[in-house]
Amino acid sequence: MNGDFTDFIEVSGLLKYDPETISKIYQKNPKRLLKRLWETLIPIFAYIFSVGWDKLTGQLKQERNARLRAKQLTDLLVELGPAFVKAGQALSTRPDIIPVILLEELSELQDQLPGFDGNKAMELIEEDLNSKIDDIFLSIEKEPISAASLGQVHKAILKNQEIVAVKVQRPGLREQITLDLYIVRNIAYWLKNNIGLIRSDLVALIDELGKRVFEEMDYLNEAANAEKFRNLHKNNQMIAVPKIYKEITSRRVLTMEWIDGTKLTNLEDVKKSGIDPDKMIDIGVQCSLEQLLEHGFFHADPHPGNLLALKDGRLCYLDFGMMSEVSRESRSGLIQAVVHLVNKNFDKLSQDFVKLGFLSEEVNLEPIVPAFQDVFINAVEEGVSKMDFKSVTDDMSGVMYKFPFKLPPYYALIIRSLLTLEGIALSVDPNFKILGAAYPYFARRLMEDPDPELRESLKEMLFDNKKFKWDRLEDLLSNAAKQTDLDLEKLLDEIINLLFSPKGGFLRNEIIESLTNQIDSIAFTFLKNFNNLLPKSIKLNINSDNNNLNDLIIYIEPFKNFLEILQKVPGYSMDIFLKRIPRLINEPYTKEMSFKIAKKVTEKGVVRLVKIAAGTNI
């Protein structure tokens, strides 16, 4: 018993996940470990034996049986406890490790467990905050209002009458999680060394899981995440984040503002509150994209219980225990991958997956390119806005399981986040397409972001075989215009930047050609008008077919195309275009273009004069 108590004390003081230290603790006194091994390994090996038997007898080939076994695994993980639930949730985002059917069942694994005794919760609050309950709260409900694998929430009223939610961790959780992670890690180690079919490093996956679970168990870390999230979105009037009460928060107790709201999936209640569910979903999608692509700090667990619709029309985020970060390089890489997907450039798309860390540089990409084409070609043909995200990710899961993919942790959490969000959205609108909702944001970022790599991606998207694709520009602009915070002037500046970039030479040549023809047409019209005033005896031999004097700028073909597209964008006025005329005049390429235009106009004029002198009919 003394050894068990020593283990308990050592583990309870372990604030960061450290597999070596954990291993040393349980190797010193294996009694508690052996007891837990008996509780876990017997049901696990019984399950493995039943699956192995099904495989030998061919029953696993039948989808109904395979799905039944997958469902049994999710039930088993819930029975085994929080660490196994978390491991199952982690695996549900790893199509490179497990087959599709198991992936689907694990994605349904809920992080919900029965609550624990309220009196124990009160004891833990007093122990962690070093104060009596009556000294902290005016009142607190001993019965929890919700419970998950790591803790439960109690409603309370502070001495100043403010209503708060008090999140209390399960007693002995750190010790139980640590022991179970140690067991799961050793199982992963055995599987890695003995099961050849598993390519991915399961031990590294468990270590990543351990690191995240330890962060999630530290409520001081969650409080810091909530404050960071609030600061990043403080200018977004449509997003709400509960206030954190630092003075009554500890590693195992988190006190935050009580939020009255309605879960987005409770459609009837949302509508009764006078809230438009579609608007809530749009706010959630836009905020998720902002988290992923702008701030690089995102909520990795936006399940229905963590998203509330408020009566004032705001969307409230709860539970900041599971957050993740995406580097700027990865954010740009994701947008570049979307560009290559839209362009159907699957060769470059496969290279994007190497840059993003999905594939090692040694992997032969040749067989992967046609696999990408099979997955994406039909979806892209229909248009990104109509693409079924769940269907595409399911197909991609098959590719990732077949080829040597290794998913970066941030990507697994992004997919989980977006699939969860899409699931919530589909409960509101059965025809919802998350990629369709996301594409306007991608378009705006692509048009506005000064990042050099994204500037190159924009050029790559708009130029195809040295030809400017006006339809793609129109598509990007029309999608970007769906964003309420679109900066049209900034967008116009980026288009001008594109025009005067080295790669914009093809577009400049189009302008030079059109402008030369326009000036030549004006000169020719002037010559005809002057010729009509001359006496018949000296009139030049010029055809008199009608040529009206056209506006020099508006009817230059590229400008005409661009203005026609721009006029469809909300907020457009000719003034924002005219204000940029001085800048256009002062651009270095403008002088070069002027010389080329003057030279071409002169050449055309000389040819015409020679024809007139020769008496040729022009």
C-alpha positions as CSV (number, residue, x, y, z in Angstrom):
1,M,0.0,0.0,0.0
2,N,2.9,2.3,0.9
3,G,4.4,1.7,-2.6
4,D,1.0,2.5,-4.3
5,F,0.8,5.8,-2.2
6,T,4.4,6.7,-3.3
7,D,3.4,6.2,-6.9
8,F,0.3,8.3,-6.4
9,I,2.3,11.2,-4.9
10,E,5.0,11.0,-7.6
11,V,2.5,10.9,-10.5
12,S,0.2,13.6,-9.1
13,G,3.2,16.0,-9.1
14,L,4.0,15.2,-12.8
15,L,2.8,18.3,-14.6
16,K,4.1,17.5,-18.1
17,Y,4.0,14.3,-20.0
18,D,7.4,12.5,-19.7
19,P,7.3,8.8,-20.8
20,E,10.7,8.1,-19.3
21,T,9.8,9.4,-15.9
22,I,6.4,7.6,-16.0
23,S,8.2,4.3,-16.9
24,K,10.6,4.7,-14.0
25,I,7.8,5.3,-11.5
26,Y,5.9,2.1,-12.4
27,Q,8.9,-0.1,-12.8
28,K,9.9,0.6,-9.2
29,N,6.6,-0.7,-7.9
30,P,4.6,-2.8,-10.4
31,K,1.7,-3.9,-8.1
32,R,-0.7,-1.2,-9.3
33,L,0.5,-1.6,-12.9
34,L,-0.2,-5.4,-12.8
35,K,-3.7,-4.8,-11.4
36,R,-4.5,-2.3,-14.2
37,L,-2.9,-4.6,-16.8
38,W,-5.3,-7.4,-15.7
39,E,-8.3,-5.0,-16.0
40,T,-7.3,-3.8,-19.5
41,L,-5.4,-6.5,-21.3
42,I,-7.9,-9.3,-20.8
43,P,-10.7,-7.4,-22.6
44,I,-8.3,-6.0,-25.2
45,F,-6.8,-9.4,-26.1
46,A,-10.3,-11.0,-26.0
47,Y,-11.4,-8.4,-28.6
48,I,-8.2,-8.9,-30.7
49,F,-8.8,-12.7,-30.7
50,S,-12.4,-12.3,-31.9
51,V,-11.3,-10.0,-34.7
52,G,-8.5,-12.4,-35.6
53,W,-11.0,-15.3,-35.7
54,D,-13.3,-13.2,-38.0
55,K,-10.4,-12.5,-40.3
56,L,-9.4,-16.2,-40.5
57,T,-12.9,-17.3,-41.2
58,G,-13.5,-14.6,-43.8
59,Q,-16.3,-12.9,-41.8
60,L,-14.4,-9.6,-41.6
61,K,-14.8,-9.2,-45.4
62,Q,-18.5,-8.6,-44.8
63,E,-19.1,-4.9,-44.1
64,R,-21.8,-5.6,-41.6
65,N,-19.5,-7.8,-39.5
66,A,-16.6,-5.4,-39.8
67,R,-18.8,-2.5,-38.7
68,L,-20.1,-4.5,-35.7
69,R,-16.5,-5.2,-34.6
70,A,-15.6,-1.5,-35.0
71,K,-18.6,-0.5,-32.8
72,Q,-17.6,-3.1,-30.2
73,L,-14.2,-1.4,-30.1
74,T,-15.6,2.0,-29.4
75,D,-17.8,0.5,-26.6
76,L,-14.7,-1.2,-25.1
77,L,-12.7,2.0,-25.1
78,V,-15.4,3.8,-23.2
79,E,-15.5,1.0,-20.6
80,L,-11.7,1.1,-20.2
81,G,-11.7,4.8,-19.2
82,P,-10.6,8.4,-20.2
83,A,-7.1,7.6,-21.6
84,F,-8.5,4.9,-23.9
85,V,-11.3,7.2,-25.0
86,K,-8.8,9.9,-25.9
87,A,-6.6,7.3,-27.7
88,G,-9.7,6.3,-29.8
89,Q,-10.5,9.9,-30.6
90,A,-6.9,10.4,-31.7
91,L,-7.1,7.4,-33.9
92,S,-10.3,8.6,-35.4
93,T,-8.3,11.4,-37.2
94,R,-5.7,9.1,-38.6
95,P,-6.7,7.5,-41.9
96,D,-3.0,6.7,-42.5
97,I,-3.2,4.1,-39.7
98,I,-6.7,2.6,-39.6
99,P,-9.2,1.5,-42.3
100,V,-12.3,3.6,-43.2
101,I,-15.0,1.6,-41.4
102,L,-13.1,1.8,-38.1
103,L,-12.4,5.4,-38.7
104,E,-16.1,6.2,-39.1
105,E,-17.1,4.3,-35.9
106,L,-14.3,5.9,-33.8
107,S,-15.3,9.4,-35.0
108,E,-18.7,8.7,-33.2
109,L,-16.8,8.1,-29.9
110,Q,-18.2,10.6,-27.4
111,D,-16.1,12.2,-24.7
112,Q,-19.0,11.7,-22.2
113,L,-18.9,9.7,-19.0
114,P,-21.2,9.7,-15.9
115,G,-20.4,12.4,-13.4
116,F,-18.7,11.7,-10.0
117,D,-19.9,12.4,-6.5
118,G,-20.6,16.1,-5.9
119,N,-19.2,16.0,-2.3
120,K,-15.9,14.8,-3.7
121,A,-16.0,17.7,-6.2
122,M,-16.5,20.2,-3.3
123,E,-13.6,18.6,-1.4
124,L,-11.3,19.0,-4.5
125,I,-12.3,22.7,-4.9
126,E,-11.5,23.4,-1.3
127,E,-8.2,21.5,-1.5
128,D,-7.1,23.2,-4.8
129,L,-8.2,26.7,-4.0
130,N,-7.2,26.5,-0.3
131,S,-10.5,28.0,0.8
132,K,-13.8,26.9,2.2
133,I,-16.7,26.6,-0.4
134,D,-18.8,29.1,1.6
135,D,-15.9,31.6,1.5
136,I,-15.7,31.4,-2.3
137,F,-19.4,31.0,-3.4
138,L,-22.7,32.3,-2.3
139,S,-24.1,29.0,-3.5
140,I,-23.0,26.1,-5.7
141,E,-25.0,23.2,-7.1
142,K,-23.5,19.9,-6.0
143,E,-25.2,18.0,-8.9
144,P,-23.1,18.5,-12.1
145,I,-24.9,20.0,-15.1
146,S,-22.5,18.1,-17.5
147,A,-19.7,15.5,-17.3
148,A,-16.9,14.4,-19.6
149,S,-14.0,12.1,-19.4
150,L,-11.7,14.6,-17.6
151,G,-14.1,16.4,-15.4
152,Q,-17.6,17.9,-14.7
153,V,-19.2,21.3,-14.5
154,H,-21.2,22.8,-11.6
155,K,-23.2,26.0,-11.6
156,A,-22.4,28.5,-8.9
157,I,-23.0,32.1,-7.7
158,L,-20.2,34.2,-6.5
159,K,-20.3,36.6,-3.5
160,N,-20.8,39.5,-5.9
161,Q,-23.9,37.8,-7.4
162,E,-22.2,36.8,-10.7
163,I,-23.2,33.4,-12.1
164,V,-20.3,31.1,-13.0
165,A,-19.5,27.7,-14.3
166,V,-17.0,25.7,-12.2
167,K,-15.2,22.9,-14.0
168,V,-13.8,20.3,-11.6
169,Q,-11.4,17.6,-12.6
170,R,-12.1,13.9,-11.7
171,P,-10.3,12.9,-8.4
172,G,-7.2,10.8,-9.2
173,L,-7.5,11.5,-12.9
174,R,-3.8,12.3,-13.5
175,E,-2.8,9.1,-11.8
176,Q,-5.3,7.0,-13.8
177,I,-4.5,8.8,-17.2
178,T,-0.7,8.4,-16.5
179,L,-1.0,4.7,-15.8
180,D,-3.3,4.0,-18.8
181,L,-1.0,6.0,-21.1
182,Y,1.9,3.9,-19.9
183,I,0.0,0.8,-20.8
184,V,-1.3,2.0,-24.1
185,R,2.3,3.2,-25.0
186,N,3.7,-0.3,-24.3
187,I,0.9,-1.9,-26.4
188,A,1.7,0.5,-29.2
189,Y,5.4,-0.4,-28.9
190,W,4.6,-4.1,-29.2
191,L,2.3,-3.5,-32.2
192,K,5.0,-1.4,-33.9
193,N,7.6,-4.1,-33.5
194,N,5.4,-7.1,-34.2
195,I,2.7,-6.1,-36.6
196,G,4.2,-5.3,-40.0
197,L,1.0,-3.9,-41.5
198,I,1.3,-0.8,-39.3
199,R,3.6,1.7,-41.0
200,S,3.0,4.7,-38.8
201,D,4.9,5.3,-35.5
202,L,2.2,4.4,-33.0
203,V,4.5,5.2,-30.1
204,A,5.0,8.7,-31.4
205,L,1.2,9.0,-31.8
206,I,0.7,8.0,-28.1
207,D,3.4,10.5,-27.0
208,E,1.6,13.2,-28.9
209,L,-1.6,12.2,-27.3
210,G,0.0,12.1,-23.9
211,K,1.3,15.6,-24.3
212,R,-2.1,16.9,-25.4
213,V,-4.0,15.1,-22.6
214,F,-1.6,16.5,-20.0
215,E,-2.1,20.0,-21.4
216,E,-5.9,19.4,-21.3
217,M,-5.7,18.2,-17.6
218,D,-4.0,21.5,-16.7
219,Y,-6.9,24.0,-16.3
220,L,-4.4,26.9,-15.9
221,N,-3.3,26.1,-19.5
222,E,-7.0,26.1,-20.6
223,A,-7.6,29.4,-18.9
224,A,-4.6,30.9,-20.8
225,N,-5.9,29.4,-24.1
226,A,-9.3,31.0,-23.5
227,E,-7.8,34.4,-22.9
228,K,-5.6,34.1,-26.0
229,F,-8.6,33.1,-28.1
230,R,-10.6,36.0,-26.7
231,N,-7.8,38.5,-27.5
232,L,-7.4,37.2,-31.0
233,H,-11.1,37.6,-31.7
234,K,-11.8,40.7,-29.7
235,N,-12.6,42.7,-32.9
236,N,-15.1,40.1,-34.1
237,Q,-18.5,41.3,-32.7
238,M,-20.1,38.0,-33.6
239,I,-17.9,35.8,-31.3
240,A,-18.3,35.4,-27.6
241,V,-15.8,33.9,-25.2
242,P,-16.5,33.4,-21.4
243,K,-14.6,35.5,-19.0
244,I,-12.1,33.5,-16.9
245,Y,-11.9,34.1,-13.1
246,K,-8.1,33.7,-12.5
247,E,-8.3,34.1,-8.8
248,I,-10.5,31.1,-8.4
249,T,-8.8,28.9,-11.0
250,S,-6.2,26.3,-10.4
251,R,-4.8,23.2,-12.2
252,R,-7.9,21.1,-11.3
253,V,-10.5,23.9,-10.9
254,L,-11.6,26.3,-13.7
255,T,-14.1,29.1,-13.0
256,M,-15.6,30.9,-15.9
257,E,-18.5,33.2,-16.7
258,W,-21.8,31.3,-17.0
259,I,-23.2,31.6,-20.5
260,D,-26.9,31.1,-21.3
261,G,-27.1,29.9,-24.8
262,T,-28.6,27.2,-27.0
263,K,-26.7,24.3,-28.6
264,L,-26.6,24.8,-32.4
265,T,-28.0,21.3,-32.9
266,N,-31.2,22.1,-31.0
267,L,-32.8,23.7,-34.1
268,E,-36.2,24.3,-32.6
269,D,-34.8,26.1,-29.5
270,V,-32.5,28.2,-31.7
271,K,-35.4,29.3,-33.9
272,K,-37.6,30.0,-30.8
273,S,-34.8,32.4,-29.6
274,G,-35.2,34.4,-32.8
275,I,-31.8,33.3,-34.1
276,D,-31.1,32.3,-37.7
277,P,-29.3,28.9,-37.6
278,D,-27.8,29.5,-41.0
279,K,-26.2,32.7,-39.9
280,M,-24.8,30.9,-36.8
281,I,-23.2,28.3,-39.0
282,D,-21.8,30.9,-41.3
283,I,-20.2,32.7,-38.3
284,G,-18.8,29.4,-37.1
285,V,-17.3,28.6,-40.5
286,Q,-15.8,32.0,-41.0
287,C,-14.4,32.0,-37.5
288,S,-12.9,28.5,-38.0
289,L,-11.2,29.7,-41.2
290,E,-9.9,32.8,-39.5
291,Q,-8.5,30.6,-36.7
292,L,-6.8,28.2,-39.1
293,L,-5.5,30.5,-41.8
294,E,-5.1,33.9,-40.1
295,H,-4.2,33.4,-36.5
296,G,-2.9,29.8,-36.7
297,F,-4.4,29.1,-33.3
298,F,-7.6,27.0,-33.5
299,H,-10.2,25.3,-31.4
300,A,-9.7,21.6,-32.1
301,D,-12.9,20.3,-30.5
302,P,-15.9,22.4,-31.8
303,H,-18.5,19.7,-30.9
304,P,-22.2,20.8,-30.4
305,G,-21.7,21.1,-26.6
306,N,-18.9,23.6,-27.1
307,L,-20.8,26.0,-29.5
308,L,-23.7,28.0,-28.2
309,A,-26.0,30.4,-30.1
310,L,-26.7,33.4,-27.9
311,K,-29.9,35.5,-28.0
312,D,-28.0,38.6,-29.2
313,G,-26.9,36.7,-32.3
314,R,-23.3,35.9,-31.3
315,L,-21.7,32.5,-31.4
316,C,-20.1,31.4,-28.1
317,Y,-17.1,29.1,-27.9
318,L,-16.6,26.9,-24.8
319,D,-13.9,24.5,-23.6
320,F,-10.4,25.6,-24.6
321,G,-8.6,22.5,-23.3
322,M,-7.9,21.2,-26.8
323,M,-6.3,23.9,-29.0
324,S,-3.6,23.6,-31.7
325,E,-1.4,25.8,-33.7
326,V,-0.6,26.0,-37.4
327,S,2.7,27.6,-38.6
328,R,2.5,30.4,-41.2
329,E,4.3,28.2,-43.7
330,S,1.7,25.5,-43.2
331,R,-1.1,28.0,-43.6
332,S,0.3,29.2,-46.8
333,G,0.9,25.6,-47.9
334,L,-2.8,24.7,-47.3
335,I,-3.9,27.6,-49.5
336,Q,-1.4,26.7,-52.2
337,A,-2.7,23.1,-52.1
338,V,-6.2,24.5,-52.8
339,V,-4.9,26.4,-55.8
340,H,-3.3,23.3,-57.2
341,L,-6.5,21.4,-56.6
342,V,-8.6,24.0,-58.4
343,N,-6.0,24.0,-61.3
344,K,-6.2,20.2,-61.4
345,N,-2.4,20.2,-61.1
346,F,-2.1,16.9,-59.2
347,D,1.6,16.7,-59.7
348,K,2.2,19.9,-57.7
349,L,-0.5,18.9,-55.2
350,S,1.5,15.8,-54.4
351,Q,4.6,18.0,-53.9
352,D,2.5,20.2,-51.5
353,F,1.8,17.1,-49.4
354,V,5.6,16.7,-49.1
355,K,6.1,20.4,-48.0
356,L,3.3,20.1,-45.5
357,G,4.9,17.0,-43.9
358,F,2.4,14.4,-45.0
359,L,5.0,12.5,-47.1
360,S,8.7,12.2,-46.7
361,E,11.0,13.5,-49.5
362,E,12.1,10.0,-50.2
363,V,8.6,8.8,-51.2
364,N,8.1,8.1,-54.9
365,L,5.2,10.4,-55.9
366,E,4.6,8.9,-59.3
367,P,1.9,6.4,-58.2
368,I,0.3,8.9,-55.8
369,V,-0.4,11.5,-58.5
370,P,-3.0,9.3,-60.4
371,A,-4.5,8.3,-57.0
372,F,-5.1,12.0,-56.3
373,Q,-6.6,12.4,-59.7
374,D,-9.0,9.5,-59.1
375,V,-10.1,11.1,-55.7
376,F,-10.4,14.7,-56.8
377,I,-11.1,15.0,-60.6
378,N,-14.9,14.5,-60.5
379,A,-15.3,16.7,-57.5
380,V,-13.2,19.5,-59.0
381,E,-15.0,19.3,-62.3
382,E,-18.3,20.1,-60.5
383,G,-16.6,23.0,-58.7
384,V,-15.0,23.4,-55.3
385,S,-18.1,25.0,-53.9
386,K,-20.1,21.8,-54.5
387,M,-17.4,19.5,-53.3
388,D,-18.6,17.0,-50.6
389,F,-15.9,17.3,-47.9
390,K,-16.8,14.1,-46.0
391,S,-16.9,12.1,-49.3
392,V,-13.5,13.5,-50.4
393,T,-11.9,12.9,-47.0
394,D,-13.2,9.4,-47.0
395,D,-11.7,8.7,-50.4
396,M,-8.5,10.4,-49.2
397,S,-8.4,8.1,-46.2
398,G,-8.2,5.2,-48.6
399,V,-5.2,6.8,-50.4
400,M,-3.5,7.6,-47.1
401,Y,-4.0,4.1,-45.8
402,K,-2.6,2.6,-49.1
403,F,0.5,4.9,-49.5
404,P,3.1,5.8,-46.9
405,F,1.4,8.9,-45.5
406,K,2.2,10.2,-42.0
407,L,-0.3,12.8,-40.8
408,P,1.1,15.8,-38.9
409,P,-0.8,16.2,-35.6
410,Y,-2.1,19.7,-36.6
411,Y,-3.7,18.3,-39.8
412,A,-5.5,15.5,-37.9
413,L,-7.0,18.1,-35.6
414,I,-7.9,20.4,-38.5
415,I,-9.8,17.5,-40.2
416,R,-11.5,16.6,-36.9
417,S,-12.5,20.3,-36.4
418,L,-13.9,20.8,-39.9
419,L,-15.7,17.4,-40.0
420,T,-17.3,18.2,-36.6
421,L,-18.3,21.7,-37.8
422,E,-19.7,20.2,-41.0
423,G,-21.7,17.7,-39.0
424,I,-23.3,20.5,-37.0
425,A,-24.0,22.5,-40.2
426,L,-25.6,19.5,-41.8
427,S,-28.1,19.3,-38.9
428,V,-29.2,22.8,-39.9
429,D,-28.9,22.6,-43.6
430,P,-28.8,19.1,-45.2
431,N,-27.3,20.6,-48.4
432,F,-24.5,22.4,-46.6
433,K,-21.0,22.1,-48.2
434,I,-18.2,23.3,-45.9
435,L,-15.7,23.7,-48.8
436,G,-18.3,25.9,-50.6
437,A,-18.7,28.0,-47.5
438,A,-14.9,28.1,-47.0
439,Y,-13.9,28.9,-50.6
440,P,-14.8,32.6,-50.5
441,Y,-12.4,33.0,-47.5
442,F,-9.7,31.2,-49.4
443,A,-10.4,33.5,-52.4
444,R,-10.1,36.6,-50.3
445,R,-6.9,35.5,-48.7
446,L,-5.5,34.6,-52.1
447,M,-6.4,38.0,-53.5
448,E,-5.4,40.2,-50.5
449,D,-2.6,38.4,-48.6
450,P,0.8,40.0,-49.4
451,D,2.7,36.7,-48.5
452,P,5.1,36.2,-51.4
453,E,4.2,32.5,-51.8
454,L,0.5,33.3,-52.0
455,R,1.3,36.0,-54.6
456,E,2.9,33.3,-56.7
457,S,-0.1,31.0,-56.1
458,L,-2.4,33.8,-57.3
459,K,-0.4,34.2,-60.5
460,E,-0.3,30.4,-61.0
461,M,-4.1,30.3,-60.7
462,L,-4.7,33.2,-63.1
463,F,-2.2,32.3,-65.8
464,D,-2.6,29.0,-67.7
465,N,-0.1,28.2,-70.5
466,K,0.9,31.9,-70.7
467,K,-2.7,33.0,-71.1
468,F,-4.6,35.1,-68.6
469,K,-7.7,33.3,-67.3
470,W,-10.4,36.0,-67.0
471,D,-13.0,33.4,-65.9
472,R,-10.8,32.4,-62.9
473,L,-10.4,36.1,-61.9
474,E,-14.1,36.5,-62.1
475,D,-14.6,33.3,-60.0
476,L,-12.1,34.5,-57.4
477,L,-13.6,38.0,-57.2
478,S,-17.2,36.8,-57.0
479,N,-16.3,34.4,-54.2
480,A,-14.1,36.9,-52.4
481,A,-17.0,39.4,-52.6
482,K,-19.1,37.1,-50.4
483,Q,-16.9,38.0,-47.5
484,T,-18.5,40.9,-45.6
485,D,-15.1,42.3,-44.6
486,L,-13.7,42.4,-48.1
487,D,-11.3,45.3,-48.7
488,L,-12.0,46.2,-52.3
489,E,-9.3,48.9,-52.5
490,K,-6.7,46.5,-51.1
491,L,-7.9,43.8,-53.6
492,L,-7.6,46.2,-56.5
493,D,-4.0,47.1,-55.4
494,E,-3.1,43.4,-55.4
495,I,-4.5,43.0,-59.0
496,I,-2.3,46.0,-60.0
497,N,0.7,44.3,-58.2
498,L,0.0,41.3,-60.3
499,L,-0.2,43.3,-63.5
500,F,3.2,44.9,-62.8
501,S,4.9,41.7,-61.5
502,P,7.5,39.9,-63.7
503,K,4.9,37.1,-64.4
504,G,2.3,39.8,-65.5
505,G,4.2,40.2,-68.7
506,F,1.6,38.2,-70.7
507,L,-1.2,40.5,-69.4
508,R,0.9,43.6,-70.1
509,N,1.4,42.4,-73.7
510,E,-2.4,42.0,-74.1
511,I,-2.8,45.6,-72.9
512,I,0.0,46.8,-75.2
513,E,-1.6,45.0,-78.2
514,S,-5.1,46.3,-77.4
515,L,-3.9,49.9,-76.7
516,T,-1.9,49.9,-79.9
517,N,-5.0,48.9,-81.9
518,Q,-7.1,51.5,-80.1
519,I,-4.6,54.3,-80.8
520,D,-4.2,53.2,-84.3
521,S,-8.0,53.1,-84.7
522,I,-8.3,56.6,-83.4
523,A,-5.6,57.9,-85.7
524,F,-7.2,56.1,-88.6
525,T,-10.6,57.6,-87.8
526,F,-9.0,61.1,-87.5
527,L,-7.3,60.5,-90.9
528,K,-10.6,59.5,-92.5
529,N,-12.4,62.5,-91.0
530,F,-9.6,64.8,-92.3
531,N,-9.7,63.1,-95.7
532,N,-13.4,63.9,-96.0
533,L,-12.7,67.6,-95.8
534,L,-10.2,67.5,-98.7
535,P,-11.1,68.4,-102.3
536,K,-12.1,65.3,-104.3
537,S,-9.1,65.8,-106.6
538,I,-6.6,65.2,-103.8
539,K,-8.6,62.8,-101.6
540,L,-6.7,59.7,-100.4
541,N,-7.9,56.2,-101.3
542,I,-9.4,55.3,-97.9
543,N,-12.4,53.0,-97.3
544,S,-15.3,54.8,-95.6
545,D,-16.7,52.0,-93.5
546,N,-17.9,53.3,-90.2
547,N,-15.4,53.4,-87.3
548,N,-16.6,55.2,-84.2
549,L,-14.1,56.9,-81.9
550,N,-14.1,54.7,-78.8
551,D,-13.0,55.6,-75.3
552,L,-9.3,55.0,-75.0
553,I,-9.4,53.2,-71.6
554,I,-12.8,51.5,-71.3
555,Y,-12.6,49.7,-74.6
556,I,-9.1,48.3,-74.2
557,E,-10.0,44.6,-74.0
558,P,-8.2,43.6,-70.8
559,F,-9.5,46.8,-69.0
560,K,-12.9,46.1,-70.3
561,N,-12.9,42.5,-69.1
562,F,-11.6,43.6,-65.7
563,L,-14.1,46.5,-65.2
564,E,-17.0,44.2,-66.2
565,I,-15.9,41.8,-63.5
566,L,-15.2,44.5,-60.9
567,Q,-18.6,46.2,-61.5
568,K,-20.3,43.0,-60.2
569,V,-18.5,43.4,-56.8
570,P,-20.5,45.1,-54.1
571,G,-19.1,48.5,-53.1
572,Y,-17.5,49.1,-56.5
573,S,-17.3,52.6,-57.9
574,M,-15.3,54.1,-60.7
575,D,-13.6,56.4,-58.2
576,I,-11.6,53.6,-56.6
577,F,-10.2,52.8,-60.1
578,L,-9.6,56.4,-61.1
579,K,-7.7,57.0,-57.8
580,R,-5.1,54.5,-59.0
581,I,-4.3,56.2,-62.3
582,P,-1.4,58.2,-60.8
583,R,0.1,55.0,-59.5
584,L,-0.3,53.3,-62.8
585,I,1.4,56.2,-64.6
586,N,4.4,56.0,-62.1
587,E,4.9,52.2,-62.4
588,P,8.3,51.3,-63.9
589,Y,6.7,49.0,-66.4
590,T,4.4,51.8,-67.6
591,K,7.3,53.6,-69.2
592,E,8.4,50.4,-70.9
593,M,4.8,49.7,-72.1
594,S,4.6,53.3,-73.4
595,F,7.7,52.9,-75.5
596,K,6.4,49.6,-76.9
597,I,3.0,51.1,-77.7
598,A,4.7,54.2,-79.4
599,K,6.9,51.9,-81.5
600,K,4.0,49.7,-82.6
601,V,1.7,52.7,-83.4
602,T,4.5,54.3,-85.4
603,E,5.1,51.1,-87.3
604,K,1.4,50.7,-88.1
605,G,1.3,54.4,-89.2
606,V,4.3,54.1,-91.4
607,V,2.9,51.0,-93.1
608,R,-0.4,52.8,-93.7
609,L,1.4,55.9,-95.2
610,V,3.5,53.6,-97.5
611,K,0.2,52.0,-98.7
612,I,-1.4,55.4,-99.3
613,A,1.7,56.6,-101.2
614,A,1.6,53.5,-103.3
615,G,-2.1,54.1,-104.0
616,T,-3.2,51.0,-102.3
617,N,-6.8,50.9,-101.1
618,I,-6.8,50.9,-97.2
